Amino acid sequence: MSRFIKRLGALAISICVVFSLAAGVSAGSNYSSKLDEIDAFLNANIPRTGFPSMSVTIVDKDDVLMSKSYGTPSLEKTTYALGSVSKSFTALCIMQLAEKGKISLSDPLSKYLPQVTDGSKITILQLLNHTGGLGEHQNIGNCRIVGEQGKHVYANVNYSLLGKVIEAVSGMSYEDYVTANVIKPLGMNATFAKPSEAVNNGLIQGHSNWFGLKIPTPLQYSSSENAWITVPAGYICSSSFDVGRYLQMYLRGGEGLISSDGIQTMFGKSVYVEDDIPYSYGMGWNVIKDTLNETVIYHTGLVETGMTCAYILPDSGIGVSFTVNANDYLIGTDLADRVGWAVIEILTGDKHGEIGEHEYLLRHLMFDAIYLVVFAVAVISLLTVRSKKNNAVIVLINLVLAVLLLILSPVFLKTPLWVLKAFVPDMFAVIVVSASLLLISGVIRVVLLCRKK
């Protein structure tokens, strides 16, 4: 099947999704047995993920069907950092302004932000769907077209720019606009567009991963518009309960915040993405159908100290939100993702898996063993600099290993070291410390060889 036909099929699916959303079928009475199954699954599997706390809220258009915390009790109304789930709020605000005739999705970015490089070549819709050709690790200050336009390449800078567009058009700060036009109308009392306000109003203690241990870590965010992740792209803060209320807005057809036609545009103007599991990306939401019994609309979020995910099941009229107060990028992200999808699969009647009883420990031990070997090699090299076997070959090996470690992330993993430092701090520390020891021992060996000669 050609890519065009696949995209056409995805578009048709998305349009059908919107009409299902507008219908908003109430499902509470049909889900009691599934909710019991979900609760039993979460009780058994969340302790296996290694996370301190996970809060889950399940809603239909009329009611909260379930809202519960696992690990630490009574946190479902506690504020978490949402990460990239924030992008759906930004897309919603853009659609609000479009429906008022203040923005056209086909407008070039330069119409609103003339100072942005290549802004005349990038449309608002391309920013919404990550198809403008901007780079994954760019920010507002250095963004420019570096890739193929029309191809989906997920980049935070797209939504940072959309936040500035909202400010330029509305005459308000992004934080004030989303508060006045989304958060307050929906009565989301534990939701804040300013991270500083969230911190002052009970933001949950987050955690970062260090060698399999969850270490309490304050939320790190920058107020600079040139930060890699800005509020419109990733730092709205909310609770799983409030996100459930937000999802009800879509299930109810927009509640006056956006029209059903606006919802149709958000999910209908999506771009097909060929991945391990093909999906479409439509204006702040992923749309997936092929591998499940029914369509799922979702977005995940990740910050340095936590994770979130929001799902909409339009055929069933169900919304599900997860919030987690820890980031464990290499392992925990996958485990939390599997837990979230298992809940969705229970709701859709698909087959779901379980988290292995010792999976978290074994996978972390594997990485810790690799870290230990790398660090041990560096220490041994430093401790043996005065060895009689010291020669040019050993010096070269020291220097090559140091360079390989330093370029491992930016070259082979396509991730800058500063991103690694924020999201995988234990790996960053091992790389930097080990590379430094290898470089020091290499320099000392060079000096000793020169003296010997």
N, C-alpha and C positions, 0 to 999 in steps of 0.2 A: 504494500500500500504506500502511495507517495506521501511525502511530508505534508503536501497541501491538503490531501484528503484527511489526514490525521488531524491537522489543525482545524479543518472545517468541522470534523466530528466533535472535536473538543469544544468548538464554539457553540455547536448545537446543544451539546450537553450542558454548557454553562447557561445558555438561555433558558433551557428547561428548568435548571436549578433555580433561577430567579422566580419563575412562576410558582414553583413549589414553595419558595420562601414567602412569597406574597400570600399564598394560601395559609401558611403557618398552622398546619394541623396540630391540634393539641394531642400530646401523646402520653400524658402522665398515667392515665388509667391502664395503659397497655404495657407498662414497663416495670411494674413492681417486682416481678421475678428476676428480670434482668438487673435491676438495681441491687437486689440481694446478691446476685452472682458477682456483680462488679465489686461490691463491698468485700466479699470474701476474697476475691482475687487481689484487691489492693492490700488487704490485711496480710495476705501471705507473701506478696511480692515486693511491696515498697521497702520493707526492712532489708531485702536483698540488694537494693540499689545503693546502699551506703549513704543515702541522703538524710540529713537531720529531720527535715520536714517536707511533706508534700500535701498541698491543699487541693481539693477537687470539688467543683461545683457542676451540677448537671441541671439544665433547665429545659422546659418547653416554653411556648409563647406566653403561657398564662401563669405558670408556677415554677418554683424552685423544687425540683424533684429530689435533689440530694446536695448537701453541702457539708463537707467533712474534711478534717485534717488527719493525716497519718504521720506517726513519728512523734510530733508534739501536738497536744490537743488544742482545739479552739483557736485555730489560726486562719480559718477560711475567710474571715473578714479583716485580716491583717494585710497591710500594704507590702507588696513586693515590687521590685523593678521588672517591668514587662519585657525589656529587650525589644526585639524586632516586631512583636505584636503591636508595638506603637505605630508601625507603618500603616496598619489598617485605619487607625484614627486619622492619620495625616491624609490618606486617600479619601476618607469620608469627608474631611473638611474641604478638600479640593473639589469633590463632587457637589458639595453644598454651594460653593461659590460658582461652579459651572452652571448649576440649575438657576442661579440668580442672574446669569448672563454676564458675570464679572470675569469669567475665565472660559476660554475655549480649549478643549483638549488638543486641538490641532495647532494651537498657537506655538510659535517658537519661544523658547525660554528667554531669549533676548528681549522680548516684548515687556517682560516684568523685571528681569535682571540683566540689563544691557552690559554690565561690567564682566559677566562670566565669559571666559574663553570658550569659543565654539558654541555659544548660546544660540546663535542664529540657525544652527544646524540640528538642534535637539528640540523636540516637541515636549509638551507637558505629558502627553500620553506615553512617550518613550521613557520619561523619568518614572512614571507610575509603574511601568512594566519592566524596568531595568533593561531597556533595549537601545539606549542612546549612545552606546559605545564608550561609556565612562569606565575607569578602572576600579577594580575591587577595593583598593586601598587608598584611593584618592579622597581629598576633602574639598570643601568649597574653595579654599585658597589656591589649590593646585590642579583642579579638575580640568580635563580636556579630553577630547575623543582619542582613544588609544586602541579601540577594538572595532569590530564589525558592527555597524548599526543594524538594528533589526534582530540581532541575536541576543538572547537573554543572558546577561552577566550580572549576577546579584551584587549590588554595590550600595553601601550606606549613603554615599554622597548623593545619590538620586533623591532620597527623601530629605536629606539636609537641605538640598536646593528647593524642594517643594515646600518645606517649612518657610523658607525665605520668600517664596512666591505668595504664600498665604499672608505673610506680613505685609508685602508690597501692595497686595490687592485690598486687604481688609483695613489697613491702617492700624492694626493691633499687633502686639507681640504674638508669636505663635502660641505661647503658653496661655495668654489671656483669651485668644480666639477659641482654642479647643476647650477651655474651661467653660466659656460662656455658651458655646454652641453644641457641645457634646456632653461634657461631664455633668454640669449642673442640670440641664434638662432631663437627664436620665436618672438623677438622684444618686449619683455614684459618690457616696460620702467618703470612701476610703481611696479615692483616686486623685492623683495630683500630677499636673503637667510640669511642675517645678520640682526637681529632685530635692532641692533644699527644703521645701515645704514638707515633702514626704518624710525626710529625715526627722524633721521637727514634730511630725505627727504619727510617730510609731512605726516607721519603716522597719521591717523585720531584719534581724541580724543575719547578714549573708555569710557565706563561707567560700573559700577557695581550696582547691585540692593540692596537698603536698604529699606525694608518695603514698596516696591512698588514705591519708588523714584529712578530715575536713577542719580547716583552721578558720576561726572567726575573722572576718575581714570586712572593713567598712566599704560601702559602695563608693567606687571611684568614678567620678564623672567630671567633665570639663564644661565650663560655661562658655568656652570659646566657640564661635561659629565655625572655626576652622578645625575643630576636633574631628576625629575619624567617625565617632558616633555622637550625634547630637540628639536632643530631645525628640524631634520629629522622626528620627530614624530608630531610636531605641531606648529612651529614658523616661517615658511616661511610667508612672508608678501606680499600681492598683492592686486589688485583692482578687482572689479567684471568685468570690461572691459578686463583686462589682463587674468583673468581666462577664460573668453569667448574665447580669442585667444588660450589659452592652450587646451580648449575643441575642438576647430577646428582642432588641430593637430590629435586628435583621429578620428574625422569625416573624415579627409583626408587620413586616413590609415597610419599615422605615420610621414609623411613629411621628411623621411630620418633620423629622430631621433631614430626611432624604426621601424622595419619591420612589415608588416601585420601579419606575423607568430608570432612576439613578442607580438602583441596585442592579438592574439588568445591565446597565453600562459597566458597572464595576466588575461583574463576573463574566459578562459577555465579550468585552474587549480584552481578552486574555491572549497570551502568546504561548504556543506549545513549547514545552521543554523536554528534550530527550535526555533522560537520566536513567539510573538503575530502575526506577519506577517512573515512567513518563507521567508528566503532569502539565497543567497550564498555570501560568502566573497571571493573575488579573487584578491589578490595582490594589495592592496590599494584601492579597489573599492567594493561596495556592488552591487549585481545583484538581482533584484526582478522582478517577472513576474506574479505570480499566481493571484494576485488581480487586475491587470490592463489590459487594452486592448492591451498594448504592453510592451515589456521589458524596464525597466529603470535601468540604471547603475548610481550609485550616491555615494557620501560620504559627511558626515556632519563634521563640525569642530566647536570646542568651546574652547575659551581661557577665562581668567578671565575677560576680558573687551569686548568680542565680539563673534560673531557667523558667520559661513559661511556654504554654501552648494553648491555643484556642481552636475549637472545632465547631463546625456547623454541619448538621445532617439535615438537609432541606427536605428530603423525602419523608423522613420521620418527624420533622419538626422539633429537633433536639439540638441544644447547644451544650458544649462541654468545655470547661476551662481547668487548666492545671497550673499551679505555681509551686516552684521549688526554691528553697533558700540556700542553694549551693551550686557552684559550677565545677564540674569534673569533666573537662572537655574530651579527653581521650576515651574514657570508659563510661562515666556516669551519664553523659549526654545520650549515648546509645541506649543505655538501660532505661532511662526515663522516657525516651522516645518509644521504646518497645512497650513500656507500661501504658503510655497514652494510647498507642494504637491498639493494644489489646482491649482497652475499654471500648474504643470505637468498634472494634470487631465483635465484641459481645453485643453491642447495641445493634449492629447491622446483621448479626447472625453469621458472620464469617468465623473461620477457624482462627484461634489465637494461641500464642505460645506463652511460656512461663519463663521467669528469670531463674537461672540455675542457682541452687542453694549456696554454692561457693564461688559463683562466677565472678562476682565483684572482687573478692580476695585474690583469686587465681590470676585474673587479668592484670590487677595492679602488681602482683608479685612478679609477673613477667616483665613489665616495664621497669619495676624497681631493680630487677636483676640486670637489665641492660644498663640502667643508669649506674649501678654499682661497678660493672665491668669497665665502663668508660672512665669513671672517676678513678678507679683503681689503677688503670693503665697510666693515667696522668700523674698520679701520686708516685707510682713506682718509677716512672721516668725521672721525676724530680729527685727521688731518693737515691738514684743510681747514677747521678751526673758525673761522679768521680770514678766510675768504674773503669777498669783497664780496657774494657771492650769498647770504650767510647770512640766512635769514628764518624766519618762524614756521612755514611749511610744511616746511622742511627740519628744523627742530627737532622737529616733530610726527612726521615720518618716522623720525627717529632713535629717538625714544621708542617708537613703535609697533613698529619692528623689534626693539628690545631686549625688549619685552614678549612679542612673538610667539615669539622664541627661547626665552624662559624658560618659556612655557606649552606649547611644542611637545610636550615629552615627557609631562607630566602630563595635559594636556587632549586632545591629538590622538592620542598614542600610548598613552594610558592607563597610563603607566609613571612613577612618581615619579622625580625627579632622583637621589635617593640610590640607586635601583636602577640607573639609567643609569650612575652613577659607578662602581659595582662591576662591571658586566658589559659596558659599552661606554665605557671610560674616555676614548678619543680623542674620541668624539662629545660626551661630557660636557664635556671641556676646551674644545672649540671653542665650544660653546654658552655656557658661563659666561664665557670670556674675551671672546668677541665681544660678548655682551650687555653686559658690563661696559664695554667700550670705547665702545659705542654710548650707554650711559647717561652716561658721563663726557663724551663729546663733546656730548650733548644738553644737559647741565647747563651746560657751558661756553658753548654757543651762547645759552642763555637769559640767562646773565649778560652776555654781550657785547651782546645785543639790548637789555637793560635799560639798560646804560651808554650805548648809542647814543641811546636815547630821552631 
